[in-house]
Structure formats: structure tokens, C-alpha cells
Amino acid sequence: MQTKTNKLSITSYLDFAQLLEAYRGNHEENRLFALKYKSLDKNPIKMLLLWAKEHRFHLTQGLNSKAFVAYIGTTTQLLAFLFLLTGFLTGLGLLSYSGDAPVNITYYLFFAIVVPLLSMLFSLFTMFSRGGVAEFFSLFLSLHWLDKLVSFLPFESKKTFSKKVLLPDELTKWMMIERMQRISLLFSTGLVMALIFVVVVKDIAFGWSTTLDISASTFHSFISTIALFWKDILPSAVPSLELIEISQYFRLGERLDTELVANANQLGAWWQFLAMATVFYAIVLRFLFWIFSYYGYQKILQKELLSLDGVSTLLREFSTPFVSTEATQGEKHLPIVEENNLQVQNFVRKSYPNILGWNFSKDEILLANDSKEISYSTVASVGGSNTFSEDEDEAKSISKTALLYVKSWEPPTMDFVDFLELLIENKKVDTIHIYPLGTVGRYYESDAKDISVWKRKVQGLKSEKVWIIDD
Amino acid sequence: MIDIVNDEYNYPKFAVVGHPNKGKSSIVSSLALDDSVQIGDTPGTTQVKRGFPLTVDGKVIYELFDTPGFQRARRILSWLKEQEPVSADKRPSVVARFIDEHREDKRYLDEIELLEPIINGAGIIYVVDASKPYGPEYEVEMEILRWTGQPSMAILNLIGNEDYRDEWKMALGQYFRLVRTFNPLKATFSDHMGLLESMAQLKEEWTVSIKVAIGVLNNLHQQKVEQSVDAIVSNIQSTLSYVYTQEIKAEKATKEEQDRAKEKYRQEIMAQEKKMEKEIEFIWNHRSIEKVDNLVIFEDIGLFSKESASIFGLSENELIITGASAGAVGGLSIDAAFGGGTLFLASIVGGIVGGVGAMVGFGNLYEVKILGKNLGKRELTVGPMKNLNFPYILLGRSLYHASVVAKRSHALREDIELEDEEFFTEQIVDSDTRKKLEKLHVKLRKGDEPSSEMIEEYHKIVLQSFLRLLR
């Protein structure tokens, strides 16, 4: 792929398109790349081609461009040769001279001036027309037909052409126009070659003749207009009025004008004019037109490259700072234990010898007892602002069954588990009922998911003494 | 020994800390725009601290830490208080010593994980559930945090339906410089920015970085809006101009062929819509959204199929034009051979013969085989969509989906359920907007390529509708 200049080729376009199908990178990588080549940020095409070069290794399958370029290259070469040959043969045909009658220059001028100008005009229409109109004019491009023909035939190249390589219509059109100029240039070269060859190897008498009523002076003005571009630098290539007058002929049966025959030695002077007309109209103008079409082709290539699916994202990623808000390392979780063999009691007794409240004040415990109509012997507050020794003393002082109020919405912390283990280790305690209470505002009603958290925690302790009350 | 202030990392850091299961991870998920953070009802979901840096092109602007909840806060405070009494300015060193001395103590793994970033200079964001009543047991945690000496703020997260914010504010105000309400599940983009503004006030040295972060996130938001509109417009373009083509054998398609073609067409339209939705979810960093399928309904939208025939890939009209052109060019060469004496009669006759020949021959050329292949091809096509209302249904659905995704908090884990079609069309695309959009729809229905100006104009209108929905 080219990277030194912005000149694009169909190969770099196709390779880039294929790469985008296979790989587009991500914002972080693409931004990093753009920062590495910051000096290119005003030149997106160059940046894209450089990106493609750096990521070309992602194209593990064969390049579509190879088959395509081989196909189009062969087709163009074949046509180029045919056009050169046709040009030469056309030249020979137009300049064929038997000695019976002069070669009519009007035929030759038609192919050396009118046909090239017409063909350039068609190309111009094709360039700047769109849709159906452009399609109509493209019918006059020989490559268009060759493409149709090849895509119809059951060749491998057909598959390559129609399935893998889908060129945008506009690009195909400009590619064909550009190639047509090159090929046409060869046709004209063939024509000039034929003219020079015939002039060198034969002594030709040129003349002009037409059914239309045109006088020699009118024809002279017409010829002078054609020769306007070189009359100052090469006056000998501009036919004089006298030459025009003596080279006009009228055919009547097999007889030629006697004046024409008398001046036959001067009639060869036309060749310089014919050569210059061919060089200027069919070669120089065509060459200029080719430069123009090449420039247009480059513009379209660039435009189509920038229109490829994924390019706008790529350019945006080049120019936009990469912002990340996500974690840099993975997450570690405790395995969630499923509920099974839970020690759950769905009612609360009406009387307990010991009632404890984890993170509840004594008043709050009494309020809860009252609300739940539970009678008790002793009530104590644990956790909260108690010290460990206070909690330890409380845990040791309890015997038989204990009801332990907890705030259902507060999940059990390890601080709570430490206290619960003290209770479990107390051999005087045979049963511990943990009663998760909701807020007073909700009349102590708890959410099922909160109860579930407590159940799972208690299950994890694997103690037969501990039960959860879920009423 | 831990450095209390680490100069190497001088960007602002914030540790989100609190009691277990109070929504710390939800807040981090929402602020970090990362829906991959595990959020669960089970306490202790977060086992190790995780950093969520906001980086721009690799440069960290600030970093959030998600931390495990306090488990044995009372024991730590007790240890801190048991140490030799120190003045307030030395207290952070005591906390640092606690971390150093208990690094291998499994009982304090969670506390070490949460205290370490704070002692390394992170600001404190203390999270409580203000939908539950305040309890004095929280004071132990707040006291430990006060010992660290770091700037701090408290967030009131309303997980449930009750509201105890007033009592929480009274208590938290005594420990924290700022107290703010932030519900990560309902937080909008402006809530997010508001919280960052508050964080900027915690320490003078952090203000600039946080202001930069606000700017970066605002730009990022704007880019996401633009990218979403790009995706929507691009989907509208490809959907409205989509044509399904299927080869058929007979002159007329069978009912089965028509039904099959229509079904394929529908499937492709739906697949394109799903692809666009995924793209929009990706843009907004929602990688794990589950949607309740609400597929575009085609019952009321008539789909029409059409048979067509071609030879060499040319339709009948194209072939007639081609035939006429070829005849005219052939005739022209005859005219040229006669030096124009035929007054272009040959061209006219050639054109007529070619055109009429192509017209008459078109019907008989299908069966002609070359190299075992038919010259002609018969096809059944469905699309582009002619229904005038369909683009608005599609646009309405797309805009609605995009707005739901854009506004969705990254802390949410529930499925998305979208409204029905009528809602999308009537609420989102009003009649004025319809008129403006219709120009492009007409173009796409015809199969013409719209100009970039037209697409830009369309993009602007869709952007305005989208911004309206985001308000």
C-alpha cells in the first residue's frame, strides 16, 4: 500500500476495504495509533493507509485485490494492444492509396479529430452525469461491455469480481474512464504510426472532396481554424489556400480533374498538417484529458475510501480521546450458597427466658416484645456501642433458649457472627432463635430478600442450635 | 510501612465505603458507567477493592475504589483506642499501623481492603441506605473513617421506599463535610455531574482534576449522543432502501416464492434493527442488557413483490437503449464510410432497428444458452418499503430504544421492556418533524442515493428529537 503520498491505487483501496471487513481495532488501540502519528492528523488518507499497513497482518486470507488487479490489468493490456493495432490498421485503411485517386483527408480528419473529440465528450458526460444518464453514457465505454461479458462467463474471475469485490458505481465509472483515456491514447498513437509509416514508404497524393457545396476559401478557413494551435510554431503544417485549391477534386466516373493531376507533385504536402492534427487533437488533447480523468479518479478513490463502512468510526477514534471509566482488574466473589436444609421456624414463641437485641437499644427491644406480644425473663442489648467484654459477658450469662432480634435490613456482619459463635459455644444455651425484624414504620415486617440473606448466613454456620424465624 | 500521602499518585482518588449491602457497588457502577460490576443482595459481594480509573488517553484523571463493607468495625476501633493516645494529626499513622500489623490477619481482610486506599490518600465516600432508620452502630465506622483524616462525604442512597434522610443527615453531618443524596438506580447524567461537583469540593487540590473530569464526561456524553444518531440514521437508510432479490424460474412467481421472499425481507429488516440496537447499547457501555423482544410488526404494513427480467444484467428498457445506441453507432460508421453523403440516414435507421430488435427479442432471449448458461435472468424483488408510515415507526422505535439505553443507569440489572409501536410513533415523531423527514424517505424509497447535505439535515432533525427525549 502506498503511504509516502496521498496517491491511491485500486489495490490500496481494495486491500483497505478487505482489511476493514476483517479487522477494525478498537477505540483504545486506534487512538493510541493516532497519537503515535500525531503529525498526520491533518491528512486522514495518509493516516488510514498507514493504519492499514500496520494492521495488514490481520488479513490472513488471500487478497481480493490480487485477482482483481490481475483481471483488470490483463483486460486493459489486451484492449490496449487491440486499440493500438486498430489505430494502426485504421490509419493504413484511411491512407490506402492506389495511385488512381488522391486520399481524401476528410475521412482521416474524421478519425483524427471528430472521433477523439466525440469520445472525450462522451467521457465528459459520463464523468459528470449520475444515475441512469451516467449508465447510458457508460454504454459507450468498451470496458463496460467487457466487464458485463466476463461477469457472465463461468470463470473464477467472475466470482472474484461480483462477490468479493464490490466496487461503488462511481468508482467503477471513473476507473473505466481513466483506463479508456489511456487505451484511446494508444489508438491515436497507432494512427500517427500508420501515417508516418505510409508517408515514409509511399508517395501519397492527398486531396479533399465533398458532396457539399464548399468553396476552397471556406475550406481554407476551416483548416486554418483546426491548425490555429500550431500555425505560429509550425507554419509549414498549415496548408495554404493554393494547396487547398489545387487539392480539391471532383470524381465523375473514373476521371479526375486535370488540374489535380497536373499538380500531383504538391499534394503530398498535406501530411504535415494531418500529422499535427492527429498529434494535437488525438494525442495532446487526449493526454490532457487523461491527466484530468486521472485527477478525478484519484479524487473519487479518496472519496470512496473515506466512505467505506467503518472509516468514519476509525477517523473518529483517531481524533477522539479514549476515555475509560472501567475497572482495570477483574472481580472476586464469594460463591453464593443455595438455600437447602435451612433451620427455619415460621412462628415465634410467646415466651422466652432471654431476649437479646443486636444493635437494638433496650427500649427498642421492649417495644418489639410489646408489639409481638412476647413475654420474657431478661432483656439485653448487644452489639451497637457495647464493648466486646460486655457482649462476651452477656453471651456467657444466657442459658436455655434465646431470642435474638436483628435488623432484617442490615445484613449479618462478621461482628455479629463472632457474637453468635459465643452464644453457640455456650453449652448452657440449647436453642437460639434469630428473629429479623423490619422497621417500626413497617410494623416490623421484613422483606423476603432480607430474610433470605439471614437464612443463608445461618446455614453457613452449620449449627443445630440456630434457627431463623420467618413468620 | 504504608505512605500516608503517596506523591506518586497525585490524581484524586475516592474510596466508596460503608456497611455491607448499602449500594456501594451500585454507586461505583453508576459513576464508572460500567454495568459489569457484580451487584447482589448477598452481603459481601465485593471481596477485594477494585479501582475504576477515569482515564483520557491513558492518563488517569481520578480513580474510584469499590471496597468491601465493614465487618468488624468495633474490633478495629477498639484496637485504635487501645494504642498510646496520640494527637489528632497522628491518628492516620495509627490506622496505617493497624493495616501493617494485621495484613496477614484473615479477620480484617475486608477492613484492610477498604482502609488501604484511604490511608494512601483517597477521599472517602461513605454510603448509607437512607430508606432505613439510622442506628448508632454506624458511628463506629464513621469514627474509624474520621481517624484516617481524609476528606470525606456521605451519600444517602434510597434503596427502599421509606425515607429517613433527615435523621441520617443529623448524624452524618457531624462526621462528614458534605452529605448528598444519590440514587444510583435512578441517577441521570446531570445527577452524576452534580455528584462530581460535590466531590470536587472535598479537597482544594482535587478541584481542577474533577472539573477536567466533568468536561471529559460531558464531551463523552455528547459523542455518544452523536454516535447513537449516526447509528439510527444509518439504519433508516439501509432499511428503507433494502431490496431482497430472489431468482425465479417461471415468468410469474408462485405464492410460495412470494411468501418466502417477503419473509426473508422481514427477517433482514428485523436483523438490521437488532444490530443497530446492539450498537447503541455498546455505545452507551451497556454490555449486558437483556430486552424483552418487541419486534417490529409487519401485519399492517403491506409488502409488495415484483417480478423483473434481465439479459446480461440489463432490464428491458436498458436493453432497448443499448440496442438503439449500438444500431446508431453501427449506422454512423456506414455514414462515415459514405463521407456523410447519406445525411446520417444510416445512423437513424440503425438506431431504430437496434431498438426495435432489442424490444422484440427481449422476450425470446431468456432461453438462449451460452456455455450452458441462460442469457436471461428472472427475479422476484421485495422492497424498498413503500409504506409511508413505516419509516416513522422505525425511527420512533429506534429513538425510544436509544433514549431508554442512554438514560439507563449502569447500576440497573433488570431487563428492558419497551413500549408498543403506537407510543413510539405518536409521542416521538410529531407531524412537523414528519414533513421535514419525508424528503429523504421519498429518495430512499425510489432507490436513489441521497446527497450528503440531505443526510446531514436528516441527522440534525433526528438529533433534536433524541435530545428532546433525553431531557
Contacts between the chains, C-beta under 8 A, distances in Angstrom:
chain1	res1	chain2	res2	distance
A	31	B	57	6.3
A	32	B	57	7.9
A	32	B	58	7.8
A	35	B	57	6.4
A	104	B	339	7.0
A	106	B	339	6.3
A	107	B	336	7.4
A	107	B	339	6.7
A	110	B	336	5.8
A	131	B	448	7.1
A	135	B	318	7.2
A	136	B	321	6.1
A	136	B	325	7.7
A	139	B	321	7.2
A	139	B	322	5.5
A	139	B	325	5.6
A	140	B	325	7.3
A	140	B	329	7.8
A	148	B	312	5.4
A	148	B	313	6.3
A	151	B	313	7.4
A	152	B	312	6.3
A	152	B	313	7.7
A	152	B	370	7.9
A	152	B	373	7.3
A	153	B	371	6.7
A	154	B	371	6.2
A	154	B	372	7.8
A	154	B	373	6.5
A	209	B	339	7.9
A	210	B	339	6.7
A	210	B	340	7.6
A	211	B	339	7.3
A	211	B	340	7.7
A	211	B	341	5.0
A	212	B	340	7.9
A	312	B	230	7.7
A	316	B	223	8.0
A	316	B	227	7.8
A	320	B	223	6.3
A	321	B	56	4.9
A	321	B	57	5.0
A	321	B	216	7.5
A	322	B	55	7.7
A	322	B	56	7.2
A	322	B	57	5.6
A	322	B	58	7.6
A	323	B	54	7.2
A	323	B	55	7.1
A	323	B	56	5.5
A	323	B	216	5.8
A	323	B	217	7.7
A	323	B	220	5.0
A	324	B	53	7.3
A	324	B	54	7.3
A	324	B	55	4.7
A	325	B	31	7.8
A	325	B	32	4.5
A	325	B	33	4.9
A	325	B	34	6.3
A	325	B	52	6.3
A	325	B	53	7.8
A	325	B	54	5.2
A	325	B	285	7.9
A	326	B	32	6.2
A	326	B	33	7.8
A	326	B	34	4.6
A	326	B	36	7.3
A	326	B	52	6.5
A	326	B	285	7.9
A	327	B	32	7.2
A	327	B	34	6.6
A	327	B	36	7.7
A	327	B	37	7.4
A	327	B	50	4.8
A	327	B	51	6.5
A	327	B	52	5.0
A	327	B	66	7.8
A	328	B	51	6.0
A	328	B	53	6.6
A	329	B	50	6.2
A	329	B	51	7.2
A	331	B	36	7.9
A	331	B	37	7.1
A	331	B	38	5.6
A	331	B	46	7.7
A	331	B	50	6.4
A	332	B	47	4.7
A	332	B	48	5.1
A	333	B	38	5.9
A	333	B	45	6.2
A	333	B	47	6.5
A	334	B	42	7.5
A	334	B	44	5.4
A	334	B	45	7.4
A	334	B	47	6.1
A	336	B	40	7.3
A	336	B	42	5.5
A	359	B	135	5.5
A	359	B	136	7.9
A	359	B	137	4.5
A	383	B	74	7.9
A	383	B	137	6.2
A	384	B	135	7.2
A	384	B	136	5.6
A	384	B	137	4.7
A	385	B	136	5.5
A	385	B	137	7.3
A	385	B	139	7.1
A	385	B	140	7.5
A	387	B	74	8.0
A	387	B	78	7.1
A	388	B	74	6.8
A	388	B	75	7.0
A	388	B	78	6.6
A	407	B	132	7.7
A	407	B	135	7.0
A	409	B	129	7.2
A	409	B	132	4.8
A	409	B	160	7.6
A	410	B	19	7.0
A	410	B	132	7.7
A	410	B	135	7.5
A	411	B	20	5.1
A	411	B	21	4.6
A	411	B	42	7.9
A	411	B	43	3.4
A	411	B	44	7.8
A	412	B	43	7.2
A	413	B	19	7.6
A	413	B	20	6.3
A	413	B	43	7.7
A	413	B	69	7.5
A	413	B	70	6.9
A	413	B	71	4.9
A	413	B	72	7.3
A	413	B	73	7.8
A	414	B	71	3.8
A	414	B	72	5.2
A	414	B	107	7.2
A	414	B	110	7.7
A	415	B	71	6.5
A	415	B	72	5.1
A	415	B	73	6.8
A	415	B	74	5.6
A	415	B	75	7.2
A	418	B	72	7.2
A	439	B	132	6.3
A	439	B	133	5.8
A	439	B	162	6.5
A	440	B	133	7.7
A	441	B	133	7.7
A	441	B	162	5.6
A	442	B	162	7.4
A	447	B	160	7.9
A	449	B	41	5.0
A	452	B	41	7.4
A	453	B	21	7.5
A	453	B	41	6.3
A	453	B	42	6.4
A	453	B	43	6.3
A	456	B	42	7.0
